[in-house]
């Protein structure tokens, strides 16, 4: 090929490259300046409306989109106030697939989240969520649920503290005395009502130690009620003490416990049925004065607590009698060991099952066990219970062989019993749940200052205040968006419907204009860890983003 032909080929190639490059520039220009169409399907309408408060359960739930959607992939869920999925009866789409209809079951009073993660007809993923309320949902549970002072109209005493302090040690010592006396007195009464101690050598021992247990409990119950009442009535006049003991549920229960402790001496002289009834009434009264009475459903938690205390008293009272017989009358120790080992196995099984049941009712998730001193104490208690079960198994083996319980084994069981009573006295005074604290976030920057407040920061209704400061030369924001994103459902954020208002707080920054927004409603539908996402678009279409994490219980 000649040199001239080669030059011609090069010129043609250069020309073709110029044409291609020019076409690319034109295409880029057309894309940049042509109106943009959002190809994603958007949620246009919901039934019920977002944030709606209904008097009764909705017959159906609808999601209306601007384009056809595919519900065969992804998920559309209804979540209750603990973020648990509600079993829906059916999910249907309209003929043009723009309306999704959910047929829910009858919903109880509560806060519900409709969460969707589906795809549009063209395959783009779309997600989001919104909240509505049915009836009058119960108040959220946190440490305040178990704060006795707040129930009586008194606050600030810290009785529901989640941490142990040295100032509480005297009260804890009294609680140990009280719980020890309660379990021993009721346990010995139950055993004397259920078992036979008719031998001439045995009867005086049982009567003597029964009297000691009842006296100890009377002394402990008086101290227990007095010190707790003094703590609750701190700063209140003495005249209010009568109202506490006669006009409040917890005060009446305390008064009943003291009266029953006095009647214990009469029960000692009564028959077996009288002793059993006294013990059951006393344990029932105690169940109404603890954490169980502050929880929901109250009937179930109180019943579980009473069964738990009953099983604990049978084990503790029986073990105390066995230890006494071991040192006083070895023959009776051998006889009673067979009855005690059988009763101990049953009572320990009931203790474990009722304890698990109450724990699941007190706290919404097991992870909460590691957030408070209550959980730490409960973990220790569970470990001690495991050791008790192990010791009980060895005791049962020896008894079945016809052998007397070993001294070391009995002493170990006695030490474990004392440790369990101490731990129980401590952790029954501490709140099972952490305390919720209001969100107060503030971040300063050259392009924007942000302040976010969420009060009281509980699952349910909250007041949200968002403040934005922009440089004066930037002007008013084009849009301000606030979203709450749950850690459990990060792809389904909840948009907070902000309203612009003018507040009179003195928080101006020189050279910045302030813009304040607020919203009130059930925009935190369930407890957990949340991320607040703040997006501000200024007049130049610059997007400024701030995020902060918070959690509630």
C-alpha positions, 0 to 999 in steps of 0.5 A: 500500500502507498504512503498516500493511501495510508494518510487517507486511512488515518484522516478517515479514522480521525474524522470518525473519532471526531463524529463519535466524540461529538455525538457523545457530547450531545448525548451528555448535554441532552441528559444533563438538561432534559427533565429527569423522570423518576423511574421508581414507584412511589407510595402515594396513599395509605389506608389508614393514613400515616400517623392515624389513630383508630378507635378499633382494628382496621378492616383492611390496610392499603398501599397505593403506588403510582406505578405497578409493583411486584409483591411476589418478592420482598415482603410486606409486614405489619409489626407490633409494638415489640417489632414482632410480625403480625400474621396477616390473612392475605396480601392482594394486588389490584388488576393494574398492580398499583394497589396492595391490600392487606387483610389483617387479623383483629389488632389489639390496642397498640402501635403498628408499623406497616413495612414494605420491601418490594420491587417496582414493575421495572425491577427497582427495589422500593422500601419504606414504612409508616405507623398507625395507632389502634385504641389506647396502647399501654404505656411503654415499659422501662425503669419507671414502670418499676419505680414505686415513688412515681406510682405514688406521685413522688419522684427523685428518690431513685428507688428504681435505680439500675446501679448499686450504691453504697447508700443502699447497703443498709436497706439491702441488708434488711431485704436479705433478712426479710427474704430469708425470714419469709422463705424459711418461715413459709417453707417450714410451715409448709413442711410441717403441714405436709410431712409427719414429725410425730416422734417425741425427739423430733417434735420439740426441734420442729416447734422450736425452729418454727418459732425462731423462723416466725420471730425472725420474719416478724422482725424482718417484715417490720424493718422492711416495711418501715425502711421502704416506707421511709424511703418512699415518703422522703420529704413527705409529712408524717400524716401522709404515711397513713395514706400510704398504708391504707390508700395505696395498693403497695402500702395495703400489701405491706400492712397485710404482710405485717399483720400476717407475720403477727398471725404466724404465732397463732398459725403455729398453734393451729392444725396443718391446714392452718399453717399451709393457708398462712404460708400461701396467703403470705406468699401471695401478699408478697407477690403483689408488692414486687416487680410482678405487680407492676408488670403486664399482664398483671394476673399472669406475672403475679401468679408466676411470682407466687408459684416461684416463691412457693417453690423457693420456700419449699426448697429453702424451708426443707433444706433448713430443716434437714440441716437442723436435723443433721446436727440434732437428730441424725435418724430423723435427718435420714428419714426426712432426707428422702422426702426433702430430696423428692420435694426439692427436685420438683420445687427446683424444676418449678423455680427454673420454669417460673423464673424463665417465664417471668424473665420473658414477661419482664424484658422484651429481649434477652439482650436486655439482661446485659444492660442492667444490674438486674440482669447481672444479678439474675445471671448470677442467680441462674448460676447459683441455681445450677449449682444447687441443682447439681448438689441436689442431684448428688443428694438424691443419689445418696438418699436412693442408696439408703445413705445419709446426706454427706456433711460437706454436701449439706453445708454446700447446699446451705451456703448456696441457699444463703447466697441465693437469698442474698442475690434475690434480695438485691435484684428484686429491688433493681429495675429489670429494664434500663431507663429511657433518656431524652435524645439531645443531639447538637452538632456544629459545622461551618455549613450547618448547625443541627440540634435534635431533641426527642422527648421522652424517647419512649416507644409510642408518642414523642415530641420531636424538635429539629433546629437547623442553622444555615449561614445567612448567605445560604438563605432558607433551606429548600427542604428538610427531611428527618427519618428514623431508621430502626436497627431491626429494619434499616431498609424501612425508615419512618419519615417524620412529618415536620412542621415549621414553627417559630420558637422563642428560645435564645439560641441564635448564632451570629451570621446564621439563620435559624429554622425550627421544626417539630412533630408529635406522634407515634413515630418510634413504634417499638423499642430498640436502637435507632438512627436519626437521619437529617437531610437538608437541601439548600437553595443551591441544591447542596445536600447536607446530611447529619446522623445520630444514633439513640436507643430506647427500651 
